[in-house]
Amino acid sequence: MIASLILVVSIAALLQFFISYCRAILAAYRKVEISAETREVTGIENAHVDGSEFQRLLQLVRLCPEAGDDGLEIRAVRTYYAILNAVRMFFRPVAPAVGSWVEQERASCAYFAAVALDRRIAHSREMMAQLAGRS
């Protein structure tokens, strides 16, 4: 019985740490402005990105070469987005306030994906410029 209680408390603590980690990542990425070129490529017209765009933006991120430093963050936010979708499915009909918070978090996840795409596009441009400079 004690072992079960310890397991439950440990899982709850791990989940709380994971959510805090993901929210910190999202807060850091929210401070970054998306370039005009990336907005044009993705079809984003203003600073707000709809949460439903996350999967599409993540597919675009996967098409770009990795910058080498954001793989773990992308996996963490992708998992966080899946958790948000589960919370949205279960709690939106019961608690509308939770539903609106989840939508804000999903939008933050989509904005994160747009910034990650922007960073990868910039990295690709730098690589191309270096290759062109060597020729």
N, C-alpha and C positions, 0 to 999 in steps of 0.2 A: 504494500500500500504506500509506504514512504517513497519507494523507488518510483512509482507511478506519479506521485505528486512532484517529485524532483524533476522528472521528465517533462511534465506539463509546464512547470515554472520555467525550465530551461528553454523549451520551445517558445514560450511566450516572450521571454527575454530576447531570444535570438530574433524573433519576428519584429519586436519593437526596435532593436538595433538596426535591422535591415531596412525598415521603413524610415527611420531617422537618416540613415545613410543615403537612401534614394532621394528623400526630400532635400537633403543638403546638396546633392548633385544637381537636382532640378533648380534649386535656388541659385546656384552658381551659374548655370547655363541661362537662366532667365535674364541675367545682367548683360548678356552678349547680344548684340544686334545682328540680325541676319542681313547679309549683303544683298544688294539689288539683283545681282546675277542669280543668286540662289532663289530669291523670291520669284524671279522670272521662270526659272527652270521648274520650280515646284508648283507655281500657280498661286502662291501666297500673296495676297494683295495688301495686307497690313500686318501689324505686329502680332495680331491674334491668330493663333493656329487652332483649328477645331480638333478636339480629341480623337475624332474618328479618322483623322488623317495619319495617325501614328503608324499604322501598318504599311501604308503606301510610302511614307517617308523612310521608314526603316528598310524597305526593299530598295529604295534609291541609295541609301547608305551602303547597303551590301554590294551595290554595283561599283562603288568607288574603291580605289585601293586604300588599304588601311594606313592611317597615319602612325600607327604603332602604339598609341597611348590611350585609346578610348574603348577598347574591346570589352574590358571588364565593366565599365560604366554602362555600355549599351546592353550587355546581358542583364545587369542589375535592373536597369530601368524597364527592360522588356518584361522581366519577371514581375516587377512592381505594377506595370500596366495590366498584366494578367490578373494580379490580385485585385486591382481596382475594378476590373470588369466583373469579377466574382462578387465583390461587395456591391457593385451597382445592380447586378441581377437580383441579389437577395434583399437589399435594403431600400431600393428606390420606391417600390410600392408602399412600404411601411413607413419610411422616414424621408420625406422630400428634402429635408435639410442635408441629410447624408448624401442624397442623390446630387444635389448641387455642388457639394464639396468634391465628390468623386469626379464630376464633370470638369471642375477647375483643375484637379490633379491630372486628369487625362489630357487636358489641353496643355498642361506643363510638360507632360511626357512627349506630346507631339512637337512642341516647341524645342525640346531637347533634341529630338531626332532631326529637326530642321537645322539646328545649330551644328550638330555632328556632321550632317551632310555638307554644310557650308565649310566647316573645317577640313573635311576630306577633299572637297573641290579645291580649296586653297592649297592644300598639300600637293595635290596632283599638278596644279599650275606651277608650283615651285619646282617639282621634279622635272616637269617638261622644260622649264626655263634653264635648269641646270644642264639637262641633256642638250638643249640647243646651244648653250654656251660652250660646251665641250667640242661641238662639231666644227 
